[in-house]
Amino acid sequence: MRIEKCQISSIDKINWEIDIPFGKYFSDHILYCEYKNETWNEPIIKPFSNFSFSPITLVFHYGQAIFEGMKAFKDKEKNVFLFRPLENFHRLNISAKRLAMPTIPYNIFFEGLINLLNLDKNWIPMKYGYSLYIRPFMIASAGPLSAKPSSNYIFLVICTPVNNYYSRPLKVKIEQKYSRSTNGGIGFIKAAGNYAASFFPTQKAKAEGYDQILWTDSATHSIIEEAGTMNVFFYIKNCLITAPADEKILNGVTRKSIIDIAKRNKIKVEERYLTVEELKYYFKKNLVNEIFGSGTAVIINPLKLISIQNSNYILPALNNKNRISYYFKKYILDIQHNLSNDPFNWRFKISTNYTSKNQLIHF
């Protein structure tokens, strides 16, 4: 692996004592690797920079673009940790296969990521709940202009220091017209087009005074699927309900972690679809304890209001001490920051003296 170090770091541009906006600042280096002639070339770590593309580059026309979201954390001794990175690696390749793109080799992904983090470890904030957000992504990079899979691709990893993505409970509306996914579609992968399709209906919801959308099924709009860009959990009658990770639902890493934590702590979990009518019934019977979204960027964010067919339903106003969502968030953050035991073996320490033999064997 080739490594080209930047001459002057831009880290001094950041005031670490104030809020760090999500995605505003990027670390000094990127991982870059090209796929040509049916093989991956040698990966390069090089200074963060812009790229130049031909107007006929196929990603612009046919949307072969996928990505992942990961985070790196520091503990009090400045050790660096990843959280369940193998899950992101597998899911990225599931996305690649679904969009007829080449899969990323194991060593390119992990050796590149570990070397990149060792170079840019000073960009990882020390503050609890803060992290270095890691964005691996792949795009089609070839021409000519033709409606078929590209022959060339570029795999990249960029990193940005972040605070907590949301800072307040959200107001959402249940969507009755637009959909984010369909049977046989690509809702279960992290394709760029999934997010582009959500922007317009989300804009409309925000214009009406809401923060996000609760997506429903495309056929009947009677079944609740996801919350904006997050998986969604309902805590009703001491039972945690979340949609199954099928072909329409993204199998979120945080989602899987919450389910595992709940089961370990004898909290009842049901992986099933909840209907809009069920939710209305539970609200009217005062049986809804909490509703919250989960995802890598946000970790967990509670909802405070849901609009169902133009009627607003208010969630109980709980302090963090009484929120099951806060319990899950703290449980995950404590593992990520090496403040607690890790009974699931989710935490992966980044070695400063990296070799592929001693580092990757833990996966």
Short mmCIF file of the C-alpha atoms (twelve columns), coordinates in Angstrom:
data_MODEL
# 
_entry.id   MODEL 
# 
loop_
_atom_site.group_PDB 
_atom_site.id 
_atom_site.type_symbol 
_atom_site.label_atom_id 
_atom_site.label_alt_id 
_atom_site.label_comp_id 
_atom_site.label_asym_id 
_atom_site.label_seq_id 
_atom_site.Cartn_x 
_atom_site.Cartn_y 
_atom_site.Cartn_z 
_atom_site.pdbx_PDB_model_num 
ATOM 1   C CA . MET A 1   0.000   0.000   0.000   1 
ATOM 2   C CA . ARG A 2   1.370   3.371   -1.047  1 
ATOM 3   C CA . ILE A 3   1.210   6.218   1.473   1 
ATOM 4   C CA . GLU A 4   1.655   9.868   0.494   1 
ATOM 5   C CA . LYS A 5   1.583   12.128  3.549   1 
ATOM 6   C CA . CYS A 6   0.278   15.668  3.368   1 
ATOM 7   C CA . GLN A 7   2.806   18.433  3.934   1 
ATOM 8   C CA . ILE A 8   0.642   20.714  6.080   1 
ATOM 9   C CA . SER A 9   -2.243  19.510  8.242   1 
ATOM 10  C CA . SER A 10  -5.511  21.454  8.279   1 
ATOM 11  C CA . ILE A 11  -6.412  20.275  11.775  1 
ATOM 12  C CA . ASP A 12  -5.683  23.707  13.276  1 
ATOM 13  C CA . LYS A 13  -8.737  25.093  11.476  1 
ATOM 14  C CA . ILE A 14  -10.978 23.353  14.007  1 
ATOM 15  C CA . ASN A 15  -11.926 24.809  17.370  1 
ATOM 16  C CA . TRP A 16  -12.369 21.608  19.351  1 
ATOM 17  C CA . GLU A 17  -13.930 23.475  22.279  1 
ATOM 18  C CA . ILE A 18  -17.067 24.379  20.340  1 
ATOM 19  C CA . ASP A 19  -19.568 22.337  18.393  1 
ATOM 20  C CA . ILE A 20  -18.245 20.361  15.413  1 
ATOM 21  C CA . PRO A 21  -20.791 20.483  12.577  1 
ATOM 22  C CA . PHE A 22  -21.395 17.130  10.899  1 
ATOM 23  C CA . GLY A 23  -19.465 16.872  7.631   1 
ATOM 24  C CA . LYS A 24  -17.879 20.338  7.627   1 
ATOM 25  C CA . TYR A 25  -14.227 19.431  8.244   1 
ATOM 26  C CA . PHE A 26  -12.347 16.481  6.749   1 
ATOM 27  C CA . SER A 27  -9.160  14.823  7.899   1 
ATOM 28  C CA . ASP A 28  -5.875  15.230  6.061   1 
ATOM 29  C CA . HIS A 29  -5.844  11.972  4.102   1 
ATOM 30  C CA . ILE A 30  -8.087  9.718   2.028   1 
ATOM 31  C CA . LEU A 31  -7.909  6.105   0.914   1 
ATOM 32  C CA . TYR A 32  -8.104  5.753   -2.874  1 
ATOM 33  C CA . CYS A 33  -8.228  2.562   -4.952  1 
ATOM 34  C CA . GLU A 34  -9.167  1.976   -8.611  1 
ATOM 35  C CA . TYR A 35  -10.776 -1.064  -10.207 1 
ATOM 36  C CA . LYS A 36  -9.716  -1.571  -13.839 1 
ATOM 37  C CA . ASN A 37  -9.396  -4.562  -16.169 1 
ATOM 38  C CA . GLU A 38  -11.412 -6.687  -13.718 1 
ATOM 39  C CA . THR A 39  -8.947  -6.245  -10.874 1 
ATOM 40  C CA . TRP A 40  -8.280  -3.859  -7.994  1 
ATOM 41  C CA . ASN A 41  -5.091  -1.794  -8.288  1 
ATOM 42  C CA . GLU A 42  -2.766  -1.000  -5.404  1 
ATOM 43  C CA . PRO A 43  -4.561  1.225   -2.873  1 
ATOM 44  C CA . ILE A 44  -3.116  4.635   -2.082  1 
ATOM 45  C CA . ILE A 45  -3.429  6.815   0.983   1 
ATOM 46  C CA . LYS A 46  -2.914  10.390  -0.122  1 
ATOM 47  C CA . PRO A 47  -3.736  13.970  0.911   1 
ATOM 48  C CA . PHE A 48  -7.397  14.968  0.798   1 
ATOM 49  C CA . SER A 49  -8.039  16.634  -2.552  1 
ATOM 50  C CA . ASN A 50  -10.624 17.201  -5.258  1 
ATOM 51  C CA . PHE A 51  -10.997 14.980  -8.322  1 
ATOM 52  C CA . SER A 52  -11.669 15.661  -11.977 1 
ATOM 53  C CA . PHE A 53  -14.172 13.514  -13.919 1 
ATOM 54  C CA . SER A 54  -15.374 13.334  -17.493 1 
ATOM 55  C CA . PRO A 55  -19.000 14.403  -18.082 1 
ATOM 56  C CA . ILE A 56  -19.698 10.864  -19.350 1 
ATOM 57  C CA . THR A 57  -18.573 9.185   -16.125 1 
ATOM 58  C CA . LEU A 58  -21.315 6.625   -15.565 1 
ATOM 59  C CA . VAL A 59  -22.011 7.414   -11.908 1 
ATOM 60  C CA . PHE A 60  -23.536 10.706  -13.076 1 
ATOM 61  C CA . HIS A 61  -25.955 8.964   -15.420 1 
ATOM 62  C CA . TYR A 62  -26.912 5.565   -14.017 1 
ATOM 63  C CA . GLY A 63  -26.340 5.958   -10.297 1 
ATOM 64  C CA . GLN A 64  -23.881 3.197   -9.433  1 
ATOM 65  C CA . ALA A 65  -22.880 4.677   -6.067  1 
ATOM 66  C CA . ILE A 66  -22.829 3.007   -2.660  1 
ATOM 67  C CA . PHE A 67  -21.461 3.958   0.741   1 
ATOM 68  C CA . GLU A 68  -21.117 3.009   4.388   1 
ATOM 69  C CA . GLY A 69  -21.077 4.919   7.668   1 
ATOM 70  C CA . MET A 70  -18.636 3.985   10.443  1 
ATOM 71  C CA . LYS A 71  -17.024 5.701   13.431  1 
ATOM 72  C CA . ALA A 72  -13.687 5.685   15.224  1 
ATOM 73  C CA . PHE A 73  -13.506 6.531   18.943  1 
ATOM 74  C CA . LYS A 74  -10.848 7.341   21.539  1 
ATOM 75  C CA . ASP A 75  -10.708 6.334   25.168  1 
ATOM 76  C CA . LYS A 76  -9.097  8.337   27.983  1 
ATOM 77  C CA . GLU A 77  -5.666  6.905   27.119  1 
ATOM 78  C CA . LYS A 78  -6.063  7.974   23.470  1 
ATOM 79  C CA . ASN A 79  -6.412  4.406   22.231  1 
ATOM 80  C CA . VAL A 80  -8.430  4.222   19.005  1 
ATOM 81  C CA . PHE A 81  -11.342 1.843   18.487  1 
ATOM 82  C CA . LEU A 82  -13.759 0.876   15.742  1 
ATOM 83  C CA . PHE A 83  -17.244 -0.458  16.449  1 
ATOM 84  C CA . ARG A 84  -18.289 -3.658  14.637  1 
ATOM 85  C CA . PRO A 85  -16.327 -2.841  11.438  1 
ATOM 86  C CA . LEU A 86  -16.845 -6.275  9.915   1 
ATOM 87  C CA . GLU A 87  -20.577 -5.546  9.711   1 
ATOM 88  C CA . ASN A 88  -19.893 -2.481  7.558   1 
ATOM 89  C CA . PHE A 89  -17.495 -4.416  5.343   1 
ATOM 90  C CA . HIS A 90  -20.050 -7.149  4.694   1 
ATOM 91  C CA . ARG A 91  -22.889 -4.692  4.082   1 
ATOM 92  C CA . LEU A 92  -20.815 -2.629  1.642   1 
ATOM 93  C CA . ASN A 93  -20.228 -5.752  -0.418  1 
ATOM 94  C CA . ILE A 94  -23.914 -6.685  -0.253  1 
ATOM 95  C CA . SER A 95  -24.642 -3.229  -1.682  1 
ATOM 96  C CA . ALA A 96  -21.980 -3.711  -4.368  1 
ATOM 97  C CA . LYS A 97  -23.431 -7.023  -5.525  1 
ATOM 98  C CA . ARG A 98  -26.967 -5.609  -5.736  1 
ATOM 99  C CA . LEU A 99  -25.796 -2.773  -8.013  1 
ATOM 100 C CA . ALA A 100 -23.609 -5.050  -10.174 1 
ATOM 101 C CA . MET A 101 -20.398 -3.509  -8.824  1 
ATOM 102 C CA . PRO A 102 -17.211 -5.392  -7.870  1 
ATOM 103 C CA . THR A 103 -16.833 -6.391  -4.232  1 
ATOM 104 C CA . ILE A 104 -14.114 -4.804  -2.109  1 
ATOM 105 C CA . PRO A 105 -11.332 -7.208  -1.054  1 
ATOM 106 C CA . TYR A 106 -10.984 -7.743  2.668   1 
ATOM 107 C CA . ASN A 107 -7.370  -6.584  2.903   1 
ATOM 108 C CA . ILE A 108 -7.882  -3.427  0.837   1 
ATOM 109 C CA . PHE A 109 -10.751 -2.399  3.093   1 
ATOM 110 C CA . PHE A 110 -9.170  -3.139  6.457   1 
ATOM 111 C CA . GLU A 111 -5.504  -2.447  5.751   1 
ATOM 112 C CA . GLY A 112 -6.467  0.832   4.116   1 
ATOM 113 C CA . LEU A 113 -8.779  1.798   6.951   1 
ATOM 114 C CA . ILE A 114 -6.276  0.967   9.701   1 
ATOM 115 C CA . ASN A 115 -3.421  2.791   8.001   1 
ATOM 116 C CA . LEU A 116 -5.669  5.785   7.359   1 
ATOM 117 C CA . LEU A 117 -6.725  5.970   11.013  1 
ATOM 118 C CA . ASN A 118 -3.143  5.689   12.202  1 
ATOM 119 C CA . LEU A 119 -2.225  8.648   9.998   1 
ATOM 120 C CA . ASP A 120 -5.220  10.784  11.011  1 
ATOM 121 C CA . LYS A 121 -5.748  9.677   14.604  1 
ATOM 122 C CA . ASN A 122 -5.326  13.253  15.867  1 
ATOM 123 C CA . TRP A 123 -8.609  14.050  14.130  1 
ATOM 124 C CA . ILE A 124 -10.542 11.751  16.473  1 
ATOM 125 C CA . PRO A 125 -12.149 13.870  19.228  1 
ATOM 126 C CA . MET A 126 -11.643 12.870  22.857  1 
ATOM 127 C CA . LYS A 127 -15.056 14.067  24.068  1 
ATOM 128 C CA . TYR A 128 -17.693 11.507  25.080  1 
ATOM 129 C CA . GLY A 129 -20.195 10.984  22.285  1 
ATOM 130 C CA . TYR A 130 -17.902 12.571  19.699  1 
ATOM 131 C CA . SER A 131 -16.083 10.544  17.066  1 
ATOM 132 C CA . LEU A 132 -14.415 10.471  13.679  1 
ATOM 133 C CA . TYR A 133 -17.118 9.581   11.177  1 
ATOM 134 C CA . ILE A 134 -15.735 7.316   8.436   1 
ATOM 135 C CA . ARG A 135 -17.336 7.255   4.998   1 
ATOM 136 C CA . PRO A 136 -16.238 4.377   2.709   1 
ATOM 137 C CA . PHE A 137 -17.857 4.672   -0.727  1 
ATOM 138 C CA . MET A 138 -17.579 3.379   -4.281  1 
ATOM 139 C CA . ILE A 139 -18.631 4.949   -7.575  1 
ATOM 140 C CA . ALA A 140 -18.701 3.940   -11.241 1 
ATOM 141 C CA . SER A 141 -15.910 5.828   -12.980 1 
ATOM 142 C CA . ALA A 142 -15.875 4.783   -16.652 1 
ATOM 143 C CA . GLY A 143 -17.558 5.743   -19.903 1 
ATOM 144 C CA . PRO A 144 -18.718 5.486   -22.648 1 
ATOM 145 C CA . LEU A 145 -22.286 6.626   -22.136 1 
ATOM 146 C CA . SER A 146 -24.264 3.396   -22.140 1 
ATOM 147 C CA . ALA A 147 -26.970 1.967   -19.867 1 
ATOM 148 C CA . LYS A 148 -24.977 -0.909  -18.413 1 
ATOM 149 C CA . PRO A 149 -22.659 -1.538  -15.452 1 
ATOM 150 C CA . SER A 150 -19.397 0.357   -15.558 1 
ATOM 151 C CA . SER A 151 -16.100 -1.406  -16.254 1 
ATOM 152 C CA . ASN A 152 -14.127 0.874   -13.925 1 
ATOM 153 C CA . TYR A 153 -14.771 1.900   -10.312 1 
ATOM 154 C CA . ILE A 154 -13.172 3.968   -7.574  1 
ATOM 155 C CA . PHE A 155 -13.258 3.021   -3.896  1 
ATOM 156 C CA . LEU A 156 -12.541 5.810   -1.405  1 
ATOM 157 C CA . VAL A 157 -12.609 6.442   2.334   1 
ATOM 158 C CA . ILE A 158 -12.921 9.947   3.789   1 
ATOM 159 C CA . CYS A 159 -13.208 10.964  7.459   1 
ATOM 160 C CA . THR A 160 -14.867 13.856  9.282   1 
ATOM 161 C CA . PRO A 161 -14.891 14.655  13.048  1 
ATOM 162 C CA . VAL A 162 -18.434 14.823  14.418  1 
ATOM 163 C CA . ASN A 163 -20.453 15.517  17.515  1 
ATOM 164 C CA . ASN A 164 -23.865 14.015  18.259  1 
ATOM 165 C CA . TYR A 165 -25.838 14.181  14.993  1 
ATOM 166 C CA . TYR A 166 -29.113 15.311  16.535  1 
ATOM 167 C CA . SER A 167 -29.459 17.048  19.870  1 
ATOM 168 C CA . ARG A 168 -33.210 17.072  20.482  1 
ATOM 169 C CA . PRO A 169 -36.267 14.812  20.207  1 
ATOM 170 C CA . LEU A 170 -37.861 14.946  16.775  1 
ATOM 171 C CA . LYS A 171 -41.302 15.673  15.365  1 
ATOM 172 C CA . VAL A 172 -42.222 13.355  12.501  1 
ATOM 173 C CA . LYS A 173 -45.164 12.682  10.202  1 
ATOM 174 C CA . ILE A 174 -46.274 9.348   8.810   1 
ATOM 175 C CA . GLU A 175 -45.916 9.484   5.027   1 
ATOM 176 C CA . GLN A 176 -49.056 8.611   3.055   1 
ATOM 177 C CA . LYS A 177 -47.932 9.246   -0.528  1 
ATOM 178 C CA . TYR A 178 -44.203 8.759   -1.098  1 
ATOM 179 C CA . SER A 179 -42.091 5.672   -0.372  1 
ATOM 180 C CA . ARG A 180 -38.406 4.979   0.172   1 
ATOM 181 C CA . SER A 181 -38.468 1.314   -0.840  1 
ATOM 182 C CA . THR A 182 -40.460 -1.428  -2.582  1 
ATOM 183 C CA . ASN A 183 -40.496 -5.204  -2.728  1 
ATOM 184 C CA . GLY A 184 -37.663 -6.337  -4.966  1 
ATOM 185 C CA . GLY A 185 -36.018 -2.917  -4.742  1 
ATOM 186 C CA . ILE A 186 -32.866 -1.646  -3.064  1 
ATOM 187 C CA . GLY A 187 -34.138 -0.457  0.308   1 
ATOM 188 C CA . PHE A 188 -31.915 -2.954  2.124   1 
ATOM 189 C CA . ILE A 189 -28.646 -1.487  0.788   1 
ATOM 190 C CA . LYS A 190 -26.867 1.840   1.229   1 
ATOM 191 C CA . ALA A 191 -27.243 3.144   -2.314  1 
ATOM 192 C CA . ALA A 192 -26.918 6.879   -2.905  1 
ATOM 193 C CA . GLY A 193 -30.181 6.924   -4.854  1 
ATOM 194 C CA . ASN A 194 -32.166 5.785   -1.831  1 
ATOM 195 C CA . TYR A 195 -31.287 9.007   -0.066  1 
ATOM 196 C CA . ALA A 196 -31.793 11.247  -3.099  1 
ATOM 197 C CA . ALA A 197 -35.341 9.920   -3.467  1 
ATOM 198 C CA . SER A 198 -36.123 10.866  0.135   1 
ATOM 199 C CA . PHE A 199 -35.121 14.532  -0.120  1 
ATOM 200 C CA . PHE A 200 -38.259 15.961  -1.751  1 
ATOM 201 C CA . PRO A 201 -40.852 14.374  0.582   1 
ATOM 202 C CA . THR A 202 -38.655 15.251  3.566   1 
ATOM 203 C CA . GLN A 203 -38.498 18.865  2.387   1 
ATOM 204 C CA . LYS A 204 -42.290 18.924  2.222   1 
ATOM 205 C CA . ALA A 205 -42.536 17.528  5.749   1 
ATOM 206 C CA . LYS A 206 -40.113 20.157  7.061   1 
ATOM 207 C CA . ALA A 207 -42.152 22.899  5.390   1 
ATOM 208 C CA . GLU A 208 -45.098 21.623  7.428   1 
ATOM 209 C CA . GLY A 209 -43.138 21.896  10.675  1 
ATOM 210 C CA . TYR A 210 -41.799 18.361  11.065  1 
ATOM 211 C CA . ASP A 211 -38.200 17.186  11.318  1 
ATOM 212 C CA . GLN A 212 -38.494 13.898  9.490   1 
ATOM 213 C CA . ILE A 213 -40.772 11.259  7.985   1 
ATOM 214 C CA . LEU A 214 -41.930 7.865   9.162   1 
ATOM 215 C CA . TRP A 215 -41.902 5.904   5.908   1 
ATOM 216 C CA . THR A 216 -44.693 3.464   5.109   1 
ATOM 217 C CA . ASP A 217 -45.007 0.621   2.609   1 
ATOM 218 C CA . SER A 218 -45.409 1.567   -1.047  1 
ATOM 219 C CA . ALA A 219 -48.433 -0.656  -1.683  1 
ATOM 220 C CA . THR A 220 -50.872 0.494   1.004   1 
ATOM 221 C CA . HIS A 221 -49.057 3.057   3.205   1 
ATOM 222 C CA . SER A 222 -50.447 1.148   6.167   1 
ATOM 223 C CA . ILE A 223 -47.220 -0.442  7.476   1 
ATOM 224 C CA . ILE A 224 -44.458 1.580   9.153   1 
ATOM 225 C CA . GLU A 225 -40.963 0.872   7.835   1 
ATOM 226 C CA . GLU A 226 -38.252 3.395   8.793   1 
ATOM 227 C CA . ALA A 227 -37.813 6.849   10.349  1 
ATOM 228 C CA . GLY A 228 -36.154 9.206   7.889   1 
ATOM 229 C CA . THR A 229 -32.652 7.817   7.380   1 
ATOM 230 C CA . MET A 230 -32.914 5.680   10.526  1 
ATOM 231 C CA . ASN A 231 -34.298 2.345   11.625  1 
ATOM 232 C CA . VAL A 232 -37.191 2.888   14.021  1 
ATOM 233 C CA . PHE A 233 -38.062 1.231   17.345  1 
ATOM 234 C CA . PHE A 234 -41.359 1.309   19.247  1 
ATOM 235 C CA . TYR A 235 -41.367 0.573   22.971  1 
ATOM 236 C CA . ILE A 236 -44.956 -0.467  23.670  1 
ATOM 237 C CA . LYS A 237 -46.267 -2.417  26.665  1 
ATOM 238 C CA . ASN A 238 -42.668 -3.209  27.759  1 
ATOM 239 C CA . CYS A 239 -41.909 -4.720  24.360  1 
ATOM 240 C CA . LEU A 240 -39.442 -3.389  21.795  1 
ATOM 241 C CA . ILE A 241 -40.866 -3.592  18.248  1 
ATOM 242 C CA . THR A 242 -38.871 -2.933  15.075  1 
ATOM 243 C CA . ALA A 243 -39.360 -3.818  11.417  1 
ATOM 244 C CA . PRO A 244 -37.603 -6.978  10.194  1 
ATOM 245 C CA . ALA A 245 -34.415 -6.554  8.174   1 
ATOM 246 C CA . ASP A 246 -35.882 -7.772  4.891   1 
ATOM 247 C CA . GLU A 247 -35.448 -6.538  1.301   1 
ATOM 248 C CA . LYS A 248 -37.061 -3.191  2.146   1 
ATOM 249 C CA . ILE A 249 -35.320 -2.395  5.430   1 
ATOM 250 C CA . LEU A 250 -31.668 -1.502  5.958   1 
ATOM 251 C CA . ASN A 251 -30.042 -3.923  8.391   1 
ATOM 252 C CA . GLY A 252 -28.504 -1.180  10.520  1 
ATOM 253 C CA . VAL A 253 -25.481 -1.949  12.689  1 
ATOM 254 C CA . THR A 254 -26.936 0.122   15.535  1 
ATOM 255 C CA . ARG A 255 -30.279 -1.633  15.032  1 
ATOM 256 C CA . LYS A 256 -28.647 -5.047  15.405  1 
ATOM 257 C CA . SER A 257 -26.734 -3.845  18.467  1 
ATOM 258 C CA . ILE A 258 -29.891 -2.587  20.202  1 
ATOM 259 C CA . ILE A 259 -31.624 -5.912  19.602  1 
ATOM 260 C CA . ASP A 260 -28.657 -7.852  21.009  1 
ATOM 261 C CA . ILE A 261 -28.422 -5.604  24.078  1 
ATOM 262 C CA . ALA A 262 -32.165 -5.919  24.686  1 
ATOM 263 C CA . LYS A 263 -32.115 -9.710  24.474  1 
ATOM 264 C CA . ARG A 264 -29.085 -9.935  26.772  1 
ATOM 265 C CA . ASN A 265 -30.950 -7.810  29.331  1 
ATOM 266 C CA . LYS A 266 -34.205 -9.794  29.077  1 
ATOM 267 C CA . ILE A 267 -36.098 -7.014  27.304  1 
ATOM 268 C CA . LYS A 268 -38.745 -8.466  25.040  1 
ATOM 269 C CA . VAL A 269 -38.095 -7.849  21.332  1 
ATOM 270 C CA . GLU A 270 -40.375 -8.391  18.333  1 
ATOM 271 C CA . GLU A 271 -38.951 -8.025  14.834  1 
ATOM 272 C CA . ARG A 272 -42.164 -7.395  12.951  1 
ATOM 273 C CA . TYR A 273 -44.001 -4.682  11.094  1 
ATOM 274 C CA . LEU A 274 -46.207 -2.316  13.046  1 
ATOM 275 C CA . THR A 275 -49.239 -0.936  11.230  1 
ATOM 276 C CA . VAL A 276 -50.404 2.659   11.346  1 
ATOM 277 C CA . GLU A 277 -53.728 1.541   12.810  1 
ATOM 278 C CA . GLU A 278 -51.977 -0.442  15.543  1 
ATOM 279 C CA . LEU A 279 -49.930 2.601   16.485  1 
ATOM 280 C CA . LYS A 280 -53.034 4.792   16.639  1 
ATOM 281 C CA . TYR A 281 -54.704 2.231   18.881  1 
ATOM 282 C CA . TYR A 282 -51.715 2.065   21.219  1 
ATOM 283 C CA . PHE A 283 -51.586 5.859   21.450  1 
ATOM 284 C CA . LYS A 284 -55.280 6.075   22.298  1 
ATOM 285 C CA . LYS A 285 -54.792 3.459   25.036  1 
ATOM 286 C CA . ASN A 286 -51.727 5.334   26.400  1 
ATOM 287 C CA . LEU A 287 -49.555 2.274   25.840  1 
ATOM 288 C CA . VAL A 288 -46.771 3.912   23.846  1 
ATOM 289 C CA . ASN A 289 -43.772 4.443   26.117  1 
ATOM 290 C CA . GLU A 290 -41.160 5.557   23.575  1 
ATOM 291 C CA . ILE A 291 -40.368 5.694   19.881  1 
ATOM 292 C CA . PHE A 292 -36.819 6.291   18.680  1 
ATOM 293 C CA . GLY A 293 -34.674 6.099   15.578  1 
ATOM 294 C CA . SER A 294 -31.265 4.470   15.342  1 
ATOM 295 C CA . GLY A 295 -28.302 4.741   12.991  1 
ATOM 296 C CA . THR A 296 -24.543 5.136   12.908  1 
ATOM 297 C CA . ALA A 297 -24.566 8.932   12.656  1 
ATOM 298 C CA . VAL A 298 -27.234 9.577   15.269  1 
ATOM 299 C CA . ILE A 299 -26.761 6.385   17.368  1 
ATOM 300 C CA . ILE A 300 -30.204 6.882   18.934  1 
ATOM 301 C CA . ASN A 301 -32.645 9.791   18.725  1 
ATOM 302 C CA . PRO A 302 -36.037 9.840   20.469  1 
ATOM 303 C CA . LEU A 303 -39.218 11.120  18.849  1 
ATOM 304 C CA . LYS A 304 -41.537 13.500  20.683  1 
ATOM 305 C CA . LEU A 305 -44.471 13.865  18.270  1 
ATOM 306 C CA . ILE A 306 -45.970 11.806  15.473  1 
ATOM 307 C CA . SER A 307 -48.526 13.103  12.990  1 
ATOM 308 C CA . ILE A 308 -50.875 10.367  11.795  1 
ATOM 309 C CA . GLN A 309 -53.351 11.381  9.106   1 
ATOM 310 C CA . ASN A 310 -53.264 15.035  10.268  1 
ATOM 311 C CA . SER A 311 -53.661 14.173  13.961  1 
ATOM 312 C CA . ASN A 312 -50.729 14.783  16.302  1 
ATOM 313 C CA . TYR A 313 -49.816 12.232  18.958  1 
ATOM 314 C CA . ILE A 314 -47.448 13.327  21.725  1 
ATOM 315 C CA . LEU A 315 -44.919 10.945  23.247  1 
ATOM 316 C CA . PRO A 316 -44.483 10.961  27.044  1 
ATOM 317 C CA . ALA A 317 -42.030 13.628  28.221  1 
ATOM 318 C CA . LEU A 318 -39.372 11.530  29.939  1 
ATOM 319 C CA . ASN A 319 -36.019 12.518  31.358  1 
ATOM 320 C CA . ASN A 320 -33.005 10.550  30.198  1 
ATOM 321 C CA . LYS A 321 -32.922 8.515   33.377  1 
ATOM 322 C CA . ASN A 322 -36.309 7.002   32.504  1 
ATOM 323 C CA . ARG A 323 -35.785 6.509   28.776  1 
ATOM 324 C CA . ILE A 324 -34.989 3.017   27.536  1 
ATOM 325 C CA . SER A 325 -33.524 4.718   24.451  1 
ATOM 326 C CA . TYR A 326 -31.034 6.559   26.667  1 
ATOM 327 C CA . TYR A 327 -30.102 3.253   28.295  1 
ATOM 328 C CA . PHE A 328 -29.287 1.754   24.898  1 
ATOM 329 C CA . LYS A 329 -27.388 4.841   23.740  1 
ATOM 330 C CA . LYS A 330 -25.229 4.970   26.868  1 
ATOM 331 C CA . TYR A 331 -24.612 1.220   26.693  1 
ATOM 332 C CA . ILE A 332 -23.332 1.544   23.119  1 
ATOM 333 C CA . LEU A 333 -21.311 4.715   23.751  1 
ATOM 334 C CA . ASP A 334 -19.637 3.204   26.814  1 
ATOM 335 C CA . ILE A 335 -18.491 0.247   24.712  1 
ATOM 336 C CA . GLN A 336 -17.351 2.524   21.891  1 
ATOM 337 C CA . HIS A 337 -15.288 4.720   24.240  1 
ATOM 338 C CA . ASN A 338 -13.856 1.737   26.164  1 
ATOM 339 C CA . LEU A 339 -15.615 2.739   29.382  1 
ATOM 340 C CA . SER A 340 -17.293 -0.607  30.021  1 
ATOM 341 C CA . ASN A 341 -16.934 -4.305  29.416  1 
ATOM 342 C CA . ASP A 342 -17.681 -5.476  25.889  1 
ATOM 343 C CA . PRO A 343 -19.572 -8.769  26.299  1 
ATOM 344 C CA . PHE A 344 -20.282 -8.954  22.549  1 
ATOM 345 C CA . ASN A 345 -16.690 -8.383  21.374  1 
ATOM 346 C CA . TRP A 346 -17.829 -5.427  19.233  1 
ATOM 347 C CA . ARG A 347 -14.936 -3.103  20.057  1 
ATOM 348 C CA . PHE A 348 -11.863 -3.359  17.838  1 
ATOM 349 C CA . LYS A 349 -8.646  -1.635  18.867  1 
ATOM 350 C CA . ILE A 350 -6.518  -0.006  16.167  1 
ATOM 351 C CA . SER A 351 -2.881  -0.957  16.625  1 
ATOM 352 C CA . THR A 352 -0.254  1.731   16.077  1 
ATOM 353 C CA . ASN A 353 2.267   -0.830  14.838  1 
ATOM 354 C CA . TYR A 354 0.037   -2.317  12.178  1 
ATOM 355 C CA . THR A 355 0.779   -5.522  10.293  1 
ATOM 356 C CA . SER A 356 -1.887  -7.445  8.433   1 
ATOM 357 C CA . LYS A 357 -1.049  -10.678 10.257  1 
ATOM 358 C CA . ASN A 358 -1.450  -9.424  13.829  1 
ATOM 359 C CA . GLN A 359 -4.145  -6.850  13.192  1 
ATOM 360 C CA . LEU A 360 -6.746  -8.558  11.024  1 
ATOM 361 C CA . ILE A 361 -6.730  -11.901 12.797  1 
ATOM 362 C CA . HIS A 362 -9.176  -10.482 15.368  1 
ATOM 363 C CA . PHE A 363 -11.873 -10.326 12.706  1 
# 
